[in-house]
Amino acid sequence: MAQENTAPEQSELEDIDPLMVEDALDQLRAERDDMRDRFMRALADAENARKRGERDRREAEQFGGSKLARDMLPVYDNLKRALDAANEETRAQAAALIEGLELTLRELIKVLNKHGVSEINPAIGDQFDPQLHQAMFEAPLPGTKAGQIIQVMGVGFLLHDRLLRPAQVGVSSNTQG
């Protein structure tokens, strides 16, 4: 059995135009470069989608409970108001009730803290921060500087690093300190 020679003969090779070969090679190179560029873009898009998905998952994990946390703040406020309203006589007469309210408030704070909710409780004399505080009024108060907190009407809350509710404060409007 004789082997077939599949190699082109010399006369066939002489008939090939070198310009056509160069054009075909240029076309193949351009196609290769285009495919490489598309592949690299697809790789970058996939990596960006992975990072975006990871970021969205982390944010959902951290801030997914923000609506529930915000809805629990009035419960905190009401417990706090009830305790603040109790004078010494009431505390003596209803010691068990007051103790129950205090325990409930501590437990609520503990649960909120466990889930990343922390209080913003500014002190009188602190500097007003519009990122954390809501000015309820401004008044000139002798002995204070402009922008100092002169009264705290309500605590604020953060969920991790996001503001749930600003602290409600009164601010000094003095022009001299």
Summary of the structure (lengths in Angstrom):
residues: 177
radius of gyration: 36.3
end to end distance: 112.1
largest distance: 119.8
contacts: 401
relative contact order: 0.10
helix: 55%
strand: 19%
